[in-house]
Structures are given as structure tokens and as C-alpha cells.
Amino acid sequence: MTLGKRLLEALQQSPYWTEKTKSNGTTIQNLTCPACGDRTAWAYVNGPMAINCNRLSQCGSRTKTMDLFPEIRRNIEHDFPATKADPQRPAREYLLSRGLSEATVEGLQFRYFKNVRNSGSGAVMFPVGTDGKDKEVMNGRLFNPLAGDGKTHNIGSTSGRFWQHPGLAYDPSQPTWITEGIINALSLIEIGHQAIAVLAAGQDPAKVDLSAFPKKILAFDPDEAGRRACRKWKTAYPDAEVILCDQGQDWNDLLQLGTPDEVRKHFTTNRSQYRTNGELALATTADQYADIFYQFHKYLPGLFAFNGCTYFSILKTARGGDAPPY
């Protein structure tokens, strides 16, 4: 059974599949929207990675089916076991479960590791070079890390290293998106961008040779560690653009909201928002943060956190017009 068929089977056995649900061969119609309960939601037959609400103005949510059926990812090693003929199968199916296509996964170099750190979870591991003793250095991600345990795993030191897709020819004349993790880099590649991963938010840009990628876009995670990384890497590369997802998302979350074509359209529509997120990450004062937010959204952030403190913004009206928010 393929991952797509496993998701379809889970949908058919779920409360989101009603007596009026039907398929036209391409899409599944009349599903129940998990967000609002409307019964006109839909999903794709092949690879139903999200349930899409049809009430675009009232709800319009896209709910990842992997979030609805977490047992599928938890059971990936059981449902898609490694075999002598296909020893990397669990790792490949895990990558597909993240919304990546066969075309993107093809040409990758990765390995399946079982019971990493005695956690009971396997991992997908990617080679990122060799150390001084000619031993392979790898970086990867656990399928199901224990609560409170880190999701990434290294073999050897990744300091000063980065990952790029071994099956792609990188064009130095095109922008290169720089992410923390390999899954996020692959997600951007999936929607047509050139991307690499520096493997950690704490990576020192002075130790990483990115001279082969003159046009850089910093695209770290939209959390505090990612924002610190943006400021650090922007100092090292002042000409780099900074683009971040919305808070609580990463590039892989975005990828799983629809087909690559839909995600590309969504990304293009919201790029100015993501660029503003980058500007907010670079703000040096709370006043500057509130002003950037106001200039884009045309309303104030209200109560917001900045640099470990909480602020409340108000708009001062002065003669001659509105003053910046404080």
C-alpha cells in the first residue's frame, strides 16, 4: 500500500467522510471540514494531504491530514518496513509523508536508521560530507521523537557544513534560499526555489563557505532562535533578503497545505507578508517593530513580545497626521 492510499483509507474510515462524500477520480467532494464543520470540503484522490474548506470567505482552512491521523506517521516503520530489496523504504515514505513528491525525493542521498538514540524511533539521515578521519558526517530527522527530545540527529560534527540537493544543478545567478533544516530546504525546492540548509540556527556563518551562492535569501524558522539566526546571518551578508513564514509555521507546513501549484500561488500571494515577517525579525527596537507592523497591516500589533519583554502599542495622533505607533 502506498502512503496516498493509506491516507485515503484513513479518510474513508473517519467522521470527515459522510454519506454524501464522493470521488470524481481526481478529487474527493463533500468531505466535512475539520475547522468549521461544513460538508462541502474536498481533497485530492492521489495524495490527499489536506482537507480544503470550500467556504473561502467564512473559513477557507486547509487542514493537513497528517495532523488528523498522526498514527500514520507514528506507524510508518510498521506500515512501510525496510526490506532487503528496499532498505531505505521507511525513510522514503517519511519524506513523502511530509508532502514531498517522488520527483523531489528521487536523486536524494539518504539512509534509514533504526531506533536512533534508543528512542524507539527511526530517522532519515542525509550525508553532508566527511570529517578529518574520512568518516561520514550526517544530519537528519527522527520520525517520532520522544516528548522533550530533539527532533534532529547528527552523526559527526556539522559545524561549518551545509546541505544541498545532490540531484540538482545550482545556478549562481538565481537566488538561493537558506534554511535551518533539510526538510524545509526540500519543501522550497518542491515549489520551485533553489535552497540549501545550514543544519542549525546556531550555525556560525563565518565558518560556512557559501561563496557559490551569491544571491542569498535567509529563510530560517519564525521562532526566537530563527530570528536570532536571521540577524546574525544578515550581519554577515548585508545584501541578503530575509523572508520568514508566519509564526507557528515553517516551509514544510506551508507545502502540506495543497498541491505544489496551489502552494506556489499561495506563496506568491503572501510573499509581501513573508517579507514583512523578515523585516520584523530584524527590528532592533520595539518602536521599530510596531512601526513595521503598522506600515504593512495598517493596524497595530496591540500586545506583542519583543526581545524577551511584552509591549503594548498605541497610535499617537499629532498635528498634520498620524505619528508612528509606540
C-alpha positions as CSV (number, residue, x, y, z in Angstrom):
1,M,0.0,0.0,0.0
2,T,1.2,3.5,-0.9
3,L,1.1,6.4,1.5
4,G,-1.6,8.1,-0.6
5,K,-3.8,5.0,-0.3
6,R,-3.1,4.8,3.4
7,L,-4.3,8.4,3.8
8,L,-7.3,7.7,1.6
9,E,-8.2,4.7,3.7
10,A,-7.9,6.7,6.9
11,L,-10.2,9.4,5.5
12,Q,-12.8,6.8,4.4
13,Q,-12.9,5.5,8.0
14,S,-13.1,8.9,9.6
15,P,-16.0,11.2,10.6
16,Y,-14.9,13.6,7.8
17,W,-16.2,11.1,5.2
18,T,-20.0,11.4,5.1
19,E,-22.8,9.6,3.2
20,K,-22.6,12.3,0.6
21,T,-18.9,12.1,0.1
22,K,-18.0,11.0,-3.5
23,S,-15.0,11.0,-5.8
24,N,-14.8,12.1,-9.5
25,G,-11.4,10.3,-9.9
26,T,-9.4,13.5,-9.3
27,T,-10.9,15.0,-6.2
28,I,-13.0,13.8,-3.2
29,Q,-16.0,16.0,-2.8
30,N,-18.4,16.7,0.2
31,L,-16.0,16.0,3.0
32,T,-16.5,17.6,6.4
33,C,-14.2,20.5,7.1
34,P,-12.4,19.8,10.4
35,A,-12.3,23.5,11.2
36,C,-15.9,24.7,10.6
37,G,-17.9,21.5,10.1
38,D,-19.1,22.5,6.6
39,R,-19.8,19.4,4.4
40,T,-18.6,20.7,1.1
41,A,-14.8,20.4,1.7
42,W,-12.6,18.5,-0.7
43,A,-9.3,16.7,-1.1
44,Y,-7.2,15.2,-3.9
45,V,-7.7,11.5,-4.5
46,N,-4.0,10.9,-5.2
47,G,-2.1,12.1,-2.1
48,P,-4.9,13.7,0.0
49,M,-2.5,15.7,2.1
50,A,-5.1,18.3,3.1
51,I,-8.9,18.8,3.5
52,N,-9.8,22.1,1.8
53,C,-12.8,24.1,3.0
54,N,-15.0,25.5,0.2
55,R,-16.3,28.3,2.4
56,L,-13.4,30.6,1.4
57,S,-14.7,33.8,2.8
58,Q,-16.0,32.3,6.1
59,C,-13.4,29.6,6.8
60,G,-11.2,28.6,3.8
61,S,-9.0,26.4,6.1
62,R,-6.7,23.7,4.7
63,T,-6.2,21.0,7.4
64,K,-3.3,18.7,7.0
65,T,-4.5,15.1,7.0
66,M,-1.3,14.0,8.7
67,D,-2.3,16.2,11.7
68,L,-5.7,14.4,11.7
69,F,-4.2,11.0,11.5
70,P,-0.9,11.2,13.4
71,E,-0.8,7.4,13.8
72,I,0.1,7.1,10.1
73,R,3.4,8.8,10.7
74,R,3.9,7.0,14.0
75,N,3.4,3.7,12.2
76,I,5.4,4.4,9.2
77,E,8.1,1.9,10.1
78,H,5.5,-0.7,10.7
79,D,3.4,0.0,7.6
80,F,6.3,0.5,5.3
81,P,9.1,-1.7,6.7
82,A,12.6,-1.9,5.4
83,T,13.3,-4.9,3.2
84,K,16.4,-6.4,1.8
85,A,15.4,-5.1,-1.7
86,D,14.4,-1.7,-0.4
87,P,16.3,-1.0,2.9
88,Q,15.6,2.8,2.8
89,R,11.8,2.4,2.4
90,P,10.7,3.9,5.8
91,A,12.9,7.0,5.2
92,R,11.5,7.5,1.7
93,E,7.9,7.1,2.9
94,Y,8.6,9.5,5.7
95,L,9.8,12.1,3.2
96,L,6.6,11.5,1.1
97,S,4.5,12.0,4.3
98,R,6.0,15.5,4.5
99,G,4.4,16.4,1.2
100,L,7.4,15.9,-0.9
101,S,6.9,14.4,-4.4
102,E,8.6,11.3,-5.8
103,A,10.4,13.7,-8.3
104,T,12.0,15.7,-5.5
105,V,12.9,12.6,-3.4
106,E,14.4,11.0,-6.5
107,G,18.1,11.8,-6.7
108,L,18.4,12.4,-3.0
109,Q,21.0,10.6,-0.9
110,F,19.5,9.5,2.3
111,R,19.5,6.5,4.6
112,Y,17.1,4.9,7.1
113,F,18.5,4.5,10.6
114,K,16.5,2.4,13.1
115,N,15.9,3.1,16.8
116,V,18.0,6.3,16.9
117,R,19.3,7.3,20.3
118,N,17.4,4.3,21.8
119,S,14.2,6.4,21.3
120,G,12.3,3.7,19.6
121,S,12.0,6.0,16.5
122,G,13.8,5.6,13.2
123,A,15.2,8.6,11.3
124,V,16.0,9.7,7.8
125,M,19.7,10.7,7.6
126,F,21.4,12.8,4.9
127,P,25.2,12.8,4.2
128,V,26.8,16.3,4.5
129,G,30.4,15.4,4.0
130,T,33.3,13.7,5.7
131,D,35.4,14.6,8.7
132,G,39.2,14.8,9.1
133,K,39.3,11.0,9.6
134,D,37.3,10.4,6.4
135,K,34.2,9.4,8.4
136,E,30.8,10.3,7.0
137,V,29.1,13.2,8.6
138,M,25.3,13.1,8.5
139,N,22.3,15.2,9.6
140,G,18.7,14.0,9.8
141,R,15.4,13.9,11.5
142,L,13.7,11.4,13.8
143,F,10.3,10.2,12.6
144,N,8.7,10.3,16.1
145,P,11.0,11.8,18.7
146,L,10.1,11.3,22.4
147,A,8.4,14.2,24.2
148,G,11.0,16.8,25.1
149,D,13.7,15.1,22.9
150,G,15.2,16.9,19.9
151,K,13.9,16.0,16.5
152,T,17.2,16.4,14.7
153,H,20.1,14.0,14.9
154,N,23.8,14.4,13.8
155,I,26.5,11.8,13.2
156,G,29.7,13.7,13.5
157,S,30.1,17.5,13.7
158,T,28.1,19.6,11.3
159,S,29.8,22.8,12.3
160,G,30.8,24.8,9.2
161,R,28.8,22.4,6.9
162,F,25.7,22.9,4.8
163,W,23.5,20.6,2.7
164,Q,22.4,20.9,-0.9
165,H,20.3,18.6,-3.1
166,P,22.8,16.3,-4.8
167,G,20.5,15.8,-7.7
168,L,20.1,19.5,-8.6
169,A,22.4,21.8,-10.6
170,Y,22.5,25.0,-8.6
171,D,22.6,28.2,-10.7
172,P,24.7,31.0,-9.0
173,S,22.7,33.7,-11.0
174,Q,19.5,32.6,-9.2
175,P,18.5,33.3,-5.5
176,T,19.4,30.6,-3.1
177,W,17.1,30.2,-0.1
178,I,19.0,29.4,3.1
179,T,17.0,27.3,5.7
180,E,17.9,25.7,9.0
181,G,16.7,22.2,8.2
182,I,16.9,19.9,5.2
183,I,13.2,19.2,5.2
184,N,12.5,22.9,4.9
185,A,15.0,23.3,2.1
186,L,13.4,20.3,0.2
187,S,10.0,22.0,0.7
188,L,11.2,25.1,-1.0
189,I,12.7,23.1,-3.8
190,E,9.4,21.3,-4.2
191,I,7.7,24.6,-5.1
192,G,10.5,25.6,-7.5
193,H,13.0,27.5,-5.4
194,Q,16.8,26.8,-5.1
195,A,17.5,26.1,-1.5
196,I,20.2,24.8,0.9
197,A,20.2,24.1,4.6
198,V,22.8,25.2,7.1
199,L,21.6,22.5,9.5
200,A,21.1,24.6,12.7
201,A,20.0,28.0,13.8
202,G,23.2,28.3,15.8
203,Q,25.5,27.7,12.9
204,D,28.3,30.3,12.6
205,P,28.1,32.0,9.2
206,A,31.8,32.8,9.4
207,K,32.6,29.1,9.3
208,V,30.3,28.2,6.3
209,D,31.6,28.9,2.8
210,L,28.6,30.0,0.8
211,S,30.5,31.8,-1.9
212,A,28.9,29.5,-4.5
213,F,25.6,31.2,-3.8
214,P,26.0,35.0,-4.2
215,K,22.2,35.8,-4.1
216,K,21.1,34.7,-0.7
217,I,17.6,34.7,0.9
218,L,17.6,34.0,4.6
219,A,14.6,31.8,5.4
220,F,15.0,30.5,8.9
221,D,12.3,29.3,11.2
222,P,9.9,32.0,12.6
223,D,10.8,31.4,16.2
224,E,13.2,33.2,18.5
225,A,16.2,31.0,17.6
226,G,15.4,31.6,13.9
227,R,15.0,35.4,14.3
228,R,18.4,35.5,16.1
229,A,19.9,33.5,13.2
230,C,18.4,36.0,10.7
231,R,20.1,38.9,12.5
232,K,23.4,37.1,12.7
233,W,23.4,36.0,9.1
234,K,22.2,39.4,7.9
235,T,25.2,41.0,9.6
236,A,27.4,38.5,7.8
237,Y,25.6,39.1,4.5
238,P,24.1,42.6,4.5
239,D,22.8,42.2,0.9
240,A,20.8,39.1,1.7
241,E,17.0,39.3,1.8
242,V,15.1,37.9,4.8
243,I,11.8,36.1,4.3
244,L,10.1,34.2,7.0
245,C,6.9,32.1,7.3
246,D,4.1,33.2,9.6
247,Q,4.5,32.5,13.3
248,G,3.9,28.8,14.1
249,Q,4.6,27.6,10.6
250,D,7.6,26.5,8.6
251,W,8.1,26.0,4.9
252,N,7.1,22.3,5.2
253,D,3.9,23.2,6.9
254,L,3.2,25.5,4.0
255,L,4.0,22.8,1.5
256,Q,1.5,20.4,3.0
257,L,-1.5,22.8,2.6
258,G,-2.1,21.8,-1.0
259,T,-0.6,20.8,-4.3
260,P,2.7,22.3,-5.3
261,D,0.8,24.6,-7.8
262,E,-1.6,25.8,-5.1
263,V,1.3,26.3,-2.7
264,R,3.2,28.3,-5.3
265,K,0.2,30.5,-5.8
266,H,-0.3,30.9,-2.1
267,F,3.3,31.7,-1.6
268,T,3.3,34.4,-4.4
269,T,0.2,36.0,-3.0
270,N,1.6,36.1,0.5
271,R,5.2,36.9,-0.3
272,S,4.9,40.6,0.9
273,Q,3.7,39.2,4.2
274,Y,6.7,36.9,4.5
275,R,9.0,39.7,3.6
276,T,7.4,41.8,6.3
277,N,8.0,38.9,8.8
278,G,11.6,39.1,7.8
279,E,11.7,42.9,8.5
280,L,10.1,42.3,11.8
281,A,12.8,39.7,12.7
282,L,15.4,42.4,12.0
283,A,13.8,45.1,14.1
284,T,16.2,46.5,16.8
285,T,13.7,48.2,19.0
286,A,10.1,47.7,20.0
287,D,9.1,51.0,18.4
288,Q,10.7,49.9,15.1
289,Y,8.8,46.5,15.3
290,A,5.5,48.2,15.9
291,D,6.1,50.7,13.1
292,I,7.0,48.0,10.6
293,F,3.9,46.0,11.6
294,Y,1.6,49.1,11.3
295,Q,3.0,50.1,7.9
296,F,2.2,46.7,6.4
297,H,-1.0,45.7,8.2
298,K,-2.5,49.2,8.7
299,Y,-3.4,48.3,12.3
300,L,-1.3,47.9,15.4
301,P,0.0,44.7,16.9
302,G,-1.5,45.5,20.2
303,L,0.1,43.4,22.9
304,F,3.3,41.9,21.5
305,A,6.5,40.3,22.6
306,F,9.9,41.7,21.7
307,N,13.4,40.8,22.9
308,G,12.0,38.9,25.9
309,C,9.7,41.7,27.0
310,T,6.0,42.4,26.4
311,Y,4.8,45.7,24.9
312,F,1.5,47.4,24.1
313,S,1.3,49.6,21.1
314,I,-0.9,52.7,20.7
315,L,-1.1,55.2,17.8
316,K,-0.4,58.8,18.7
317,T,-2.2,61.4,16.6
318,A,-0.3,64.6,16.0
319,R,-0.9,67.7,14.0
320,G,-0.5,67.1,10.4
321,G,-1.4,63.4,10.5
322,D,-0.7,60.1,12.3
323,A,2.6,59.7,14.2
324,P,4.3,56.3,14.2
325,P,3.0,53.7,16.7
326,Y,4.7,53.3,20.1
